[in-house]
Amino acid sequence: MNHDILREFRDAIPFTPFVLRMTDGRTFRVPHRDFFSISPISRTVVVHLQTGGLSVLNTMLIAEIEPDKVQHPTSSPSADA
């Protein structure tokens, strides 16, 4: 994965949560820019998991990055209700 694309997603204003899809099919959701960091030489990224752990990923094994399409519930009722 091109490190410039990774930086674009991380630094987007406003930030949009995104999902990294690995070549082996695993996915990693990044809910906020604070949960994601790129190494200085751009060979690895760290995704901090909401459960408290972390995953160190080789950028060459990231197959795809896309905005998170999951609709998360909001505290306000839907306009259709």
Phi and psi in degrees as GROMACS dihedral restraints (atoms count N, CA, C in turn):
[ dihedral_restraints ]
;  ai    aj    ak    al  type     phi  dphi    fc
    3     4     5     6     1   -68.4    20    10
    4     5     6     7     1   125.6    20    10
    6     7     8     9     1   -65.4    20    10
    7     8     9    10     1   -25.2    20    10
    9    10    11    12     1   -66.0    20    10
   10    11    12    13     1   -37.5    20    10
   12    13    14    15     1   -66.5    20    10
   13    14    15    16     1   -42.1    20    10
   15    16    17    18     1   -59.4    20    10
   16    17    18    19     1   -43.8    20    10
   18    19    20    21     1   -64.7    20    10
   19    20    21    22     1   -38.0    20    10
   21    22    23    24     1   -60.4    20    10
   22    23    24    25     1   -44.7    20    10
   24    25    26    27     1   -65.7    20    10
   25    26    27    28     1   -43.5    20    10
   27    28    29    30     1   -64.4    20    10
   28    29    30    31     1   -39.5    20    10
   30    31    32    33     1   -95.8    20    10
   31    32    33    34     1     3.9    20    10
   33    34    35    36     1   -58.4    20    10
   34    35    36    37     1   140.8    20    10
   36    37    38    39     1  -125.9    20    10
   37    38    39    40     1   117.0    20    10
   39    40    41    42     1   -74.8    20    10
   40    41    42    43     1   155.5    20    10
   42    43    44    45     1   -69.2    20    10
   43    44    45    46     1   138.1    20    10
   45    46    47    48     1  -119.9    20    10
   46    47    48    49     1   126.9    20    10
   48    49    50    51     1   -54.1    20    10
   49    50    51    52     1   147.1    20    10
   51    52    53    54     1  -139.3    20    10
   52    53    54    55     1   166.8    20    10
   54    55    56    57     1  -123.6    20    10
   55    56    57    58     1   132.5    20    10
   57    58    59    60     1   -98.2    20    10
   58    59    60    61     1   129.7    20    10
   60    61    62    63     1  -111.4    20    10
   61    62    63    64     1   123.9    20    10
   63    64    65    66     1   -86.5    20    10
   64    65    66    67     1   163.3    20    10
   66    67    68    69     1   -63.2    20    10
   67    68    69    70     1   -23.8    20    10
   69    70    71    72     1   -90.1    20    10
   70    71    72    73     1     4.4    20    10
   72    73    74    75     1    97.1    20    10
   73    74    75    76     1   -13.5    20    10
   75    76    77    78     1   -65.6    20    10
   76    77    78    79     1   151.6    20    10
   78    79    80    81     1  -127.2    20    10
   79    80    81    82     1   150.2    20    10
   81    82    83    84     1  -134.5    20    10
   82    83    84    85     1   118.9    20    10
   84    85    86    87     1   -89.3    20    10
   85    86    87    88     1   134.3    20    10
   87    88    89    90     1  -112.9    20    10
   88    89    90    91     1   101.4    20    10
   90    91    92    93     1   -79.3    20    10
   91    92    93    94     1   -18.3    20    10
   93    94    95    96     1  -158.8    20    10
   94    95    96    97     1   150.9    20    10
   96    97    98    99     1   -58.7    20    10
   97    98    99   100     1   -25.3    20    10
   99   100   101   102     1   -70.0    20    10
  100   101   102   103     1   -12.6    20    10
  102   103   104   105     1   -92.8    20    10
  103   104   105   106     1     7.1    20    10
  105   106   107   108     1  -141.3    20    10
  106   107   108   109     1   131.3    20    10
  108   109   110   111     1  -140.7    20    10
  109   110   111   112     1   151.5    20    10
  111   112   113   114     1  -114.8    20    10
  112   113   114   115     1   133.3    20    10
  114   115   116   117     1   -64.6    20    10
  115   116   117   118     1   155.4    20    10
  117   118   119   120     1   -57.4    20    10
  118   119   120   121     1   -31.0    20    10
  120   121   122   123     1   -99.9    20    10
  121   122   123   124     1     8.1    20    10
  123   124   125   126     1    63.8    20    10
  124   125   126   127     1    21.7    20    10
  126   127   128   129     1   -88.6    20    10
  127   128   129   130     1   -22.9    20    10
  129   130   131   132     1  -135.7    20    10
  130   131   132   133     1   155.3    20    10
  132   133   134   135     1  -127.0    20    10
  133   134   135   136     1   154.6    20    10
  135   136   137   138     1  -117.5    20    10
  136   137   138   139     1   128.5    20    10
  138   139   140   141     1  -111.9    20    10
  139   140   141   142     1   116.8    20    10
  141   142   143   144     1   -83.7    20    10
  142   143   144   145     1   126.0    20    10
  144   145   146   147     1   -85.3    20    10
  145   146   147   148     1   147.7    20    10
  147   148   149   150     1   -66.4    20    10
  148   149   150   151     1   -16.7    20    10
  150   151   152   153     1   -82.2    20    10
  151   152   153   154     1    -4.9    20    10
  153   154   155   156     1   108.6    20    10
  154   155   156   157     1   -14.7    20    10
  156   157   158   159     1   -87.5    20    10
  157   158   159   160     1  -169.9    20    10
  159   160   161   162     1  -150.4    20    10
  160   161   162   163     1   159.0    20    10
  162   163   164   165     1  -127.3    20    10
  163   164   165   166     1   132.4    20    10
  165   166   167   168     1  -102.5    20    10
  166   167   168   169     1   120.9    20    10
  168   169   170   171     1  -118.4    20    10
  169   170   171   172     1   139.0    20    10
  171   172   173   174     1   -77.4    20    10
  172   173   174   175     1   124.8    20    10
  174   175   176   177     1   -63.7    20    10
  175   176   177   178     1   -25.2    20    10
  177   178   179   180     1   -70.1    20    10
  178   179   180   181     1   -16.7    20    10
  180   181   182   183     1  -100.9    20    10
  181   182   183   184     1     5.0    20    10
  183   184   185   186     1   -85.4    20    10
  184   185   186   187     1   114.9    20    10
  186   187   188   189     1   -85.6    20    10
  187   188   189   190     1   -32.3    20    10
  189   190   191   192     1  -156.2    20    10
  190   191   192   193     1   149.1    20    10
  192   193   194   195     1  -133.7    20    10
  193   194   195   196     1   133.8    20    10
  195   196   197   198     1  -149.2    20    10
  196   197   198   199     1   153.7    20    10
  198   199   200   201     1   -58.7    20    10
  199   200   201   202     1   145.7    20    10
  201   202   203   204     1   -71.5    20    10
  202   203   204   205     1   121.2    20    10
  204   205   206   207     1   -93.6    20    10
  205   206   207   208     1    -1.8    20    10
  207   208   209   210     1   -69.7    20    10
  208   209   210   211     1   129.8    20    10
  210   211   212   213     1   -86.4    20    10
  211   212   213   214     1   117.9    20    10
  213   214   215   216     1   -95.1    20    10
  214   215   216   217     1   139.2    20    10
  216   217   218   219     1   -61.5    20    10
  217   218   219   220     1   145.4    20    10
  219   220   221   222     1  -111.5    20    10
  220   221   222   223     1   166.8    20    10
  222   223   224   225     1   -81.0    20    10
  223   224   225   226     1   -14.8    20    10
  225   226   227   228     1   -97.0    20    10
  226   227   228   229     1   146.0    20    10
  228   229   230   231     1   -68.8    20    10
  229   230   231   232     1   154.7    20    10
  231   232   233   234     1   -68.8    20    10
  232   233   234   235     1   149.2    20    10
  234   235   236   237     1   -68.4    20    10
  235   236   237   238     1   -21.1    20    10
  237   238   239   240     1   -81.5    20    10
  238   239   240   241     1   -11.6    20    10
